[in-house]
Amino acid sequence: MKTIKILYWIGTALLTAIMLFSIQMYLLNTEAIEGAFTTLGYPTYLVYPLAFAKILGLIAIFGNFNRSLKEWAYAGFFFDISLAFFAHIAVNDGQYLFALLAFIGLIISYFAGKKARP
């Protein structure tokens, strides 16, 4: 059980670090992110709402307010990370590593969290 909790916190820390990095980039380096969104084929008006959604998702995961809310936060991160990963693959820019690491962190955090807290 201790190993599963350690895995949970490692996965959650990895996911959180990558999400906090992307949030600060979205809010502090908006022009560069808007350029990246345009390159990936996404509308630039999604930058601020996506940053806000990521903040709320992290609050839902760490706040542990409601199991259903936590599931939705993980689902939102799954879709966000999947779309980012496949968009980078589609444009062949080679910048999919953060999405892949976030996906690994997400999977570890989700499944280890389910086992750690039955």
C-alpha positions, 0 to 999 in steps of 0.5 A, a space after each residue: 500500500 505504501 508503494 502505491 501511495 508513493 506512485 500516486 504522489 509521484 504521478 500527481 506531482 508530475 501532472 501538477 508540475 506540467 500543468 502549473 508550467 502550462 498555466 504560467 505560460 498561458 497567463 504570462 507568455 500569451 503571445 507565444 502560446 497563441 502562436 503555438 495554438 495557431 500552428 496546432 490548428 486551435 483557436 487562440 481564444 481558448 488560451 485563457 479558458 483553458 488556463 482557468 480550467 487547468 487551475 480548477 482541475 488541479 483544485 478538484 484533484 487536490 481538494 478531494 471535495 467530491 469523487 465525481 468532481 475529481 473524475 471529471 477533472 481527470 477526464 478533462 486533463 485526459 482530453 486536454 493532454 490527448 488533444 495536445 499530444 496528437 496535435 503535436 504529432 499531426 504537425 510534426 513539430 517534435 514537441 510532444 514530450 511534455 504531453 507524453 510525460 503529462 499523460 504518464 503522470 495522469 495515468 499513474 495518478 488516476 489508477 494509483 489514486 483509485 487503489 490508494 483510496 478504495 
